[in-house]
Amino acid sequence: MPRALLSVYDKTGIVEFASALHALGWSLLSSGGTARVLTEAGVPVVDVAELTGLEPILDHRVVTLHPAVHGGILADRSQQSHLDELAQHNIETIDLVVVNLYPFTSSPSVELIDVGGPAMVRAAAKNFAHVGVVVDTADYADVVEMIEGDYFNVNARRMLAQKAFRITSAYDAAIASWLADESPDRSAATVPPILTLVAERAEILRYGENPHQTGARYRLPGVESWWDSAVQLHGKEMSYLNVYDAEAAWQLVSRFDRPAAVIVKHANPCGVALGDNVLEAYTRAHAADPVSAFGGVIAVNREIDQAVAEQIAQVFTEVVIAPSFSAEALEVLCVKENLRLIEASAPYNSMAINVRSIDGGLLVQSTDEVDEPLDDFEVVTTRVPTDEEWQDLLLAWHTVASTWSNAIVLARHDIVVGIGGGQPNRVDAARIAIGRAGESTRGAVAASDAFFPFGDSVAELAAAGITAIIQPGGSMRDSESIEAANTHSIAMVFTGTRHFRH
């Protein structure tokens, strides 16, 4: 008679699964809470304590860690010497191990580090030639079907073993990550000597960056993300660039407390504005660069109502993200077959690290947070920004940090009026931003993601009518930029922090 050992944290479907195994002629072993649930449901089980001759000890830290259990799992049935040893010690084989682990990622602590569970899972997965292992409740029905059909063979067990090792490796990685987070050495969390990233596939994407590429979005277990609560209300499946642009748009719009609208194209903002309401913010953002907004991704930080929806519907848009959509707004927008609507109930939550692939490895860095205290900012010119200039400087500063470097951003009256990004030199970035802004440049303020190496960029901005500038500072020639600003009565603020983005 084949034997199965069942010891699960998640009891979902376990009674039905165990009942099916029993009906198929399997003998069932179990322990602790699982044994209690099965017994109460009338499913006959043998407690592991009867097998080992020992009651659980050390507050149930040691239950299944015993040769009678692991010998029965690990024995190679094709080796007569193994079978002889089992007989010598009165150990019977175990043919199926059903285990799921304590959910360490939800509320990590030392007491939730499962030892016996992973040990049984690894033992069964190692011996997949003879033993099956089930770690996912979603596999119960398939396993029963395979046993009934007499095709629970080595290939099926190999697939289950593969999943089992992925689960245990993810579990160990979560523990290592938690221990690093608890360490007083912060580098242990951001740039550890050994970096283990385990990700679960959240969705298969329509295609990758280009149609001939495949793509998928993965999630990191235990890491809070706005994607976890995001719901796609309408539209076809997301593509790689849809996700990439949506990430950039939601990150930027989440920085603002006032009603805000952000339009992103190729991961760069092309429209950003604040307003008394979302309609005003979106109308301003779109009007600033309507050509670039075509085919973009829109994110707003307030509910989209019918009036906003009617404005959005006038332009081809790939994705719209908002905390909520009114019923009337959905009626307007759902007419657009190709428009994807994402309801995002959680704000953007930056990961601790940023990872990028290189040939044969990864580049890893701590995440660039745009959260400098205003008290750290320093006005370095004779003239101090007015209250209105300060407001626009902060809008431009938050926007330039989300723009490909080298970047210059111009803002005026709560609207980003010009963006020059992705340029190899800062003067060209300034010229592009000025060209985009047109007549709106006069009276606008400017933000630079990095210091001005020379005074030429300041002179360029001054000639266009810029009245205030915010930049990190830190150049050996800062004095040239400050002198140029004073010459043109421009207020200049140093933040002390560079925000390159590539």
C-alpha positions in Angstrom: 0.0 0.0 0.0 1.5 3.4 -1.0 2.0 5.9 1.8 1.6 9.7 1.8 2.9 12.1 4.5 0.8 15.3 4.9 1.9 18.2 7.0 0.6 21.6 5.8 0.3 25.1 7.1 -2.3 26.1 4.5 -5.2 23.6 5.1 -7.0 24.7 1.9 -8.3 21.6 0.1 -6.3 19.2 2.3 -9.4 17.2 3.5 -10.6 16.6 0.0 -7.1 15.7 -1.2 -6.5 13.3 1.6 -9.9 11.7 1.2 -9.2 11.2 -2.5 -5.8 9.5 -1.7 -7.5 7.3 0.9 -10.2 6.3 -1.6 -7.4 5.3 -4.0 -5.9 3.0 -1.4 -3.2 5.1 0.1 -2.2 5.0 3.7 -1.9 8.5 5.3 0.7 9.8 7.8 0.3 13.2 9.4 1.2 15.4 12.4 0.0 18.3 14.5 -2.7 20.5 13.1 -3.0 18.7 9.9 -3.6 15.3 11.6 -6.2 17.0 13.8 -8.1 18.5 10.8 -8.1 15.2 9.0 -9.2 13.2 12.0 -12.0 15.6 12.7 -13.1 15.3 9.1 -13.2 11.5 9.4 -10.2 10.8 7.3 -8.1 7.9 8.8 -4.5 9.0 9.5 -1.5 7.6 11.4 0.2 10.2 13.6 3.9 10.6 12.9 4.6 10.1 16.6 3.4 6.5 16.2 6.0 6.1 13.4 8.9 7.7 15.2 8.0 6.5 18.8 8.6 10.1 19.9 6.2 12.9 20.8 7.1 16.3 19.4 9.7 18.1 21.5 11.0 21.7 21.9 7.7 23.3 21.3 7.1 21.3 18.1 10.5 22.3 16.7 11.3 18.6 16.3 8.5 16.5 14.9 9.5 14.9 11.6 13.3 15.1 11.9 13.7 11.4 12.4 15.2 8.5 10.4 11.8 6.8 10.3 10.6 9.7 8.3 13.6 10.7 6.2 14.8 7.2 5.6 11.3 6.3 4.2 11.5 9.3 1.9 15.1 9.2 0.8 15.6 5.5 0.2 16.5 4.6 -3.4 14.1 1.8 -4.3 16.4 0.6 -7.1 19.2 0.0 -4.5 18.7 -3.4 -2.7 21.1 -2.2 0.0 18.8 0.7 0.8 15.8 -1.6 1.0 17.7 -4.0 3.2 18.6 -1.2 5.6 15.0 -0.1 5.8 14.0 -3.6 6.6 16.7 -3.8 9.2 15.4 -0.7 11.0 11.7 -1.5 10.4 11.2 1.6 8.3 8.6 1.7 5.6 8.9 3.7 2.4 7.0 7.0 2.0 5.8 7.6 -1.6 4.3 11.1 -1.5 5.1 14.1 0.6 2.6 16.9 0.9 4.0 20.0 2.6 3.5 23.7 2.4 5.6 26.0 4.6 4.9 28.7 7.2 4.4 32.0 5.3 7.6 33.6 6.4 7.3 36.6 4.1 4.1 37.8 5.6 5.4 38.4 9.2 9.0 37.3 9.4 10.4 36.1 12.7 12.8 33.5 13.9 9.9 31.3 15.2 8.5 31.2 11.7 11.6 29.7 10.1 10.4 26.3 9.2 13.0 23.6 9.5 11.2 20.2 9.3 9.0 21.2 6.4 11.8 22.3 4.0 13.8 19.2 5.0 11.0 16.9 4.0 10.4 18.8 0.8 14.0 18.7 -0.2 14.3 15.0 0.6 11.3 14.1 -1.5 12.3 16.4 -4.4 15.8 14.9 -4.4 14.3 11.4 -4.7 11.8 12.3 -7.4 12.7 9.1 -9.2 10.6 7.3 -6.6 8.8 9.9 -4.5 6.3 12.7 -5.3 6.3 16.0 -3.6 3.4 18.5 -3.5 4.0 22.0 -2.2 1.1 23.9 -3.9 -2.6 23.5 -3.1 -3.3 24.2 -6.7 -1.6 20.9 -7.7 -3.9 18.6 -5.6 -6.5 17.9 -8.3 -3.8 17.2 -10.9 -2.0 14.8 -8.7 -5.2 12.9 -7.9 -6.0 12.7 -11.6 -2.5 11.4 -12.4 -2.7 8.8 -9.7 -6.1 7.7 -10.9 -4.9 7.5 -14.5 -1.8 5.6 -13.5 0.5 8.2 -15.0 2.0 9.7 -11.9 5.4 8.9 -13.4 8.9 10.1 -13.1 8.3 13.0 -15.5 5.4 14.2 -13.5 7.4 13.9 -10.3 10.3 15.7 -11.8 8.1 18.7 -12.6 6.8 18.7 -9.0 10.3 18.5 -7.7 11.3 21.5 -9.8 8.6 23.5 -8.2 9.5 22.2 -4.8 13.1 23.4 -5.1 12.0 26.8 -6.4 9.8 27.1 -3.3 12.5 26.1 -0.8 15.1 28.4 -2.5 12.6 31.3 -2.4 11.9 30.5 1.3 15.6 30.5 2.2 16.2 33.7 0.2 13.4 35.4 2.1 15.0 34.4 5.4 18.4 35.6 4.3 16.9 38.9 3.1 15.1 39.4 6.4 18.3 38.8 8.4 20.1 41.3 6.2 17.4 43.9 6.8 17.7 43.4 10.5 21.5 43.9 10.4 22.9 47.2 11.6 25.1 47.1 8.5 22.8 48.6 5.8 25.1 47.4 3.0 24.2 43.9 4.0 20.7 44.6 2.7 21.5 46.6 -0.4 24.8 45.1 -1.7 25.3 41.8 0.1 28.2 39.5 -0.8 25.8 37.0 -2.3 22.6 38.4 -3.8 19.7 36.0 -4.2 16.6 37.2 -6.0 13.6 35.0 -6.2 10.6 36.2 -8.1 7.2 34.8 -8.9 5.8 35.3 -12.4 2.8 37.6 -11.9 1.7 37.9 -15.5 2.8 37.0 -19.1 2.9 40.2 -21.1 1.6 40.7 -24.6 5.2 40.9 -25.8 8.5 42.4 -24.7 10.1 45.7 -25.6 9.5 44.8 -29.2 6.9 42.4 -30.7 9.5 39.8 -31.5 10.5 39.6 -27.8 8.7 37.7 -25.1 8.1 39.3 -21.8 6.6 38.8 -18.3 6.2 40.8 -15.1 7.5 39.1 -11.9 6.8 40.0 -8.3 9.1 39.6 -5.3 7.4 37.7 -2.5 7.2 39.7 0.7 7.9 43.0 -1.0 5.1 45.5 -0.9 4.2 46.8 -4.3 1.4 49.0 -5.8 1.1 46.3 -8.5 -0.2 43.8 -5.9 -3.4 45.7 -5.4 -3.6 47.1 -8.9 -6.6 45.8 -11.0 -6.9 46.1 -14.7 -10.5 47.1 -15.3 -10.5 47.2 -19.1 -8.3 46.6 -22.2 -6.1 44.0 -23.7 -3.1 42.5 -21.9 -0.2 44.7 -20.9 3.0 44.8 -22.9 6.5 45.2 -21.5 6.6 49.0 -22.3 3.0 49.4 -20.9 4.3 48.1 -17.6 7.5 50.1 -17.8 5.7 53.4 -18.6 3.0 52.7 -16.0 5.7 52.2 -13.3 7.4 55.5 -14.2 4.0 57.4 -14.3 2.7 56.1 -11.0 6.1 56.7 -9.3 6.1 60.3 -10.4 2.4 61.1 -9.7 2.7 59.5 -6.2 5.2 62.2 -5.2 2.5 64.9 -5.2 0.0 65.7 -2.5 -2.1 68.1 -4.6 -4.2 66.8 -7.5 -1.7 65.9 -10.2 -1.6 64.4 -13.7 1.4 62.8 -15.3 1.8 61.7 -18.9 4.7 59.3 -19.8 6.1 58.2 -23.1 9.1 55.7 -23.3 9.5 56.0 -19.5 10.0 59.8 -19.8 7.5 62.4 -18.6 6.1 64.5 -21.4 3.3 66.2 -19.4 3.2 67.0 -15.7 0.9 69.4 -14.0 -0.9 70.2 -10.7 -4.3 71.7 -10.3 -7.2 72.4 -8.0 -8.7 69.1 -9.4 -7.8 66.3 -11.7 -9.5 67.8 -14.7 -7.5 71.0 -14.4 -4.3 69.0 -13.8 -4.8 66.7 -16.8 -5.8 69.5 -19.2 -2.7 71.4 -18.3 -0.4 68.4 -18.6 -1.8 67.4 -22.0 -1.7 71.0 -23.3 2.0 71.4 -22.4 3.0 68.8 -25.1 0.0 67.4 -27.0 2.2 65.8 -29.7 4.3 63.7 -27.3 1.2 62.8 -25.3 -0.2 60.8 -28.2 0.1 57.1 -27.4 1.3 57.8 -23.8 0.5 56.5 -20.4 -1.6 58.7 -18.0 -1.5 58.6 -14.2 -3.5 60.8 -11.9 -3.7 60.7 -8.1 -7.4 61.3 -7.7 -10.5 59.6 -9.0 -11.3 60.0 -12.7 -14.8 61.3 -13.2 -16.8 61.7 -16.4 -15.4 65.1 -17.2 -11.8 63.9 -17.1 -12.7 60.7 -19.0 -14.2 62.7 -21.8 -11.0 64.7 -22.2 -8.8 61.6 -22.1 -11.1 59.8 -24.7 -10.2 62.5 -27.2 -6.6 61.3 -27.5 -5.1 57.9 -28.3 -3.7 56.6 -25.0 -2.2 53.2 -24.1 -2.9 53.1 -20.3 -4.7 55.2 -17.7 -3.9 54.7 -14.0 -6.0 56.2 -11.2 -7.0 55.3 -7.6 -10.5 54.9 -8.9 -12.9 55.5 -11.8 -16.5 56.7 -11.5 -19.1 54.5 -13.2 -19.7 57.3 -15.7 -16.0 57.5 -16.5 -15.9 53.8 -17.2 -18.8 54.1 -19.5 -16.9 56.7 -21.5 -13.5 55.0 -21.5 -14.5 51.4 -21.9 -15.7 52.2 -25.4 -12.0 52.3 -26.3 -11.1 48.7 -27.0 -7.3 49.2 -26.9 -7.3 51.4 -23.8 -6.1 49.7 -20.6 -7.5 51.0 -17.4 -5.6 50.3 -14.2 -7.2 51.0 -10.8 -4.3 51.5 -8.3 -5.3 51.7 -4.7 -1.8 51.8 -3.2 0.8 54.5 -3.6 4.2 53.8 -5.2 6.5 52.0 -2.8 10.2 52.1 -3.8 12.3 48.9 -3.5 15.4 49.1 -1.4 17.6 48.2 -4.4 17.7 48.8 -8.1 18.9 46.0 -10.3 19.9 46.0 -14.0 21.4 43.2 -16.0 24.8 43.3 -17.7 26.6 40.6 -19.6 27.2 37.7 -17.2 25.9 39.6 -14.1 23.9 42.3 -12.5 24.4 46.0 -11.6 22.9 46.7 -8.1 22.5 49.9 -6.3 20.4 51.4 -3.5 17.3 53.1 -4.9 17.4 56.8 -5.7 14.8 58.5 -3.4 13.7 62.0 -4.1 13.0 62.9 -0.6 15.5 65.6 0.4 14.3 67.7 3.3 13.7 71.4 2.3 15.9 72.4 5.2 18.9 70.9 3.4 18.3 73.1 0.4 20.6 76.2 0.2 19.9 79.4 -1.6 23.3 80.4 -3.0 22.4 83.6 -4.8 21.6 87.2 -3.8 17.9 86.8 -4.7 15.7 84.3 -2.9 12.9 82.5 -4.7 9.4 83.8 -4.2 6.8 81.5 -2.8 5.4 80.9 -6.2 8.9 80.1 -7.6 9.5 77.7 -4.7 6.3 75.8 -5.6 7.4 75.5 -9.3 10.9 74.6 -8.4 9.8 71.6 -6.4 7.5 70.6 -9.2 10.4 70.8 -11.7 12.8 69.0 -9.2 10.5 66.0 -8.8 10.0 65.8 -12.5 13.6 66.1 -13.5 14.5 63.2 -11.2 12.2 61.0 -13.3 13.7 62.2 -16.7 16.5 60.5 -18.5 19.8 62.3 -18.0 21.2 64.8 -18.8 17.9 66.6 -18.1 16.5 70.1 -17.7 12.9 70.7 -16.8 11.1 74.0 -16.9 7.9 74.7 -14.8 5.6 77.7 -14.6 2.3 78.2 -12.7 2.1 74.5 -11.6 2.8 73.2 -15.1 5.9 71.6 -16.5 6.2 73.6 -19.7 9.4 72.2 -21.1 11.4 69.0 -20.8 14.8 68.3 -22.3 16.1 64.8 -21.4 18.5 62.1 -22.5 21.1 64.5 -23.8 24.9 64.0 -23.7 25.4 67.6 -22.6 23.5 70.0 -20.4 23.4 72.9 -22.8 21.5 70.9 -25.4 19.1 69.6 -22.7 18.4 73.3 -21.8 17.9 74.3 -25.4 15.4 71.4 -26.0 13.5 72.3 -22.9 13.4 76.0 -23.9 12.2 75.0 -27.4 9.4 72.9 -26.0 8.3 75.6 -23.7 8.2 78.3 -26.3 6.7 81.6 -25.0 6.0 79.9 -21.6 9.7 80.0 -20.8 9.5 83.7 -19.7 8.9 83.7 -16.0 9.4 79.9 -15.7 11.9 78.1 -13.3 14.3 75.4 -14.2 15.6 72.2 -12.6 18.7 70.3 -13.5 19.3 66.7 -12.5 23.0 67.3 -12.0 25.3 70.3 -11.5 26.2 72.8 -14.2 29.9 72.2 -15.1 30.1 75.7 -16.6 28.1 78.9 -16.5 26.9 78.5 -20.1 23.7 76.6 -19.3 22.7 79.3 -16.8 23.3 82.0 -19.5 21.2 80.0 -21.9 18.4 79.8 -19.4 18.7 83.4 -18.5 18.4 84.5 -22.1 15.1 82.6 -22.3 13.6 84.4 -19.3 14.1 81.8 -16.6 13.8 83.4 -13.1 14.9 80.7 -10.7 17.0 77.5 -10.9 17.3 74.4 -8.7 20.2 72.0 -9.1 22.4 69.8 -6.9 25.5 72.0 -7.0 28.9 70.4 -6.4 30.8 71.5 -9.5 34.4 72.9 -9.2 33.0 75.8 -11.2 29.9 76.4 -9.1 31.1 80.0 -8.6 30.6 80.6 -12.4 27.0 79.4 -12.3 26.3 81.5 -9.2 27.9 84.6 -10.7 25.9 84.1 -13.9 22.7 83.8 -11.9 23.4 86.9 -9.9 24.2 88.8 -13.0 20.7 88.0 -14.4 18.9 88.3 -11.0 18.1 84.6 -11.0 17.5 82.9 -7.7 19.5 79.6 -7.5 19.0 76.7 -5.0 21.4 73.9 -4.3 19.9 70.6 -3.1 23.1 68.8 -2.5 21.8 65.6 -4.2 22.2 64.5 -7.8 19.5 62.6 -9.5 21.0 60.9 -12.7 18.6 58.5 -14.4 19.6 56.2 -17.2 
